[in-house]
Amino acid sequence: MTCRMPNHSSNNTHICSLCNHVGRQDEVAFVSPVCKTSNSGEGAYKSIGFYICLDSKKCNEQIVSTEKLERILKNVNNIK
C-alpha cells in the first residue's frame, strides 16, 4: 500500500478520519492510499481518500477507538 498526499492550498478545516481532530491543512491532510486488488489483471489497483493528522504521534494519543482505522484498512485491502 502506498499513499499520495495531494499538494493543494485551502483555508478550510478538515476532520481526521482516525481521531476526529479538526484542523487546518497544515494539521490535517487528505491522503489517498493505492493498493493492488485481488483481481490479477494488469492495472488492478484500488484507491480511497480520507483525511488524517500530519502529526502521527499526536493523532495516536487522541485515538479512543481503533474501529475507524480497522474499517479503512479492511476497505483498502478488500477484506470483508
Beta strands, then each sheet from edge to edge (+ up, - down):
strand 1: 2-4
strand 2: 14-15
strand 3: 22-23
strand 4: 28-36
strand 5: 45-47
strand 6: 50-53
sheet 1: 1+ 4- 5+
sheet 2: 1+ 4- 6+
sheet 3: 2+ 3-
end
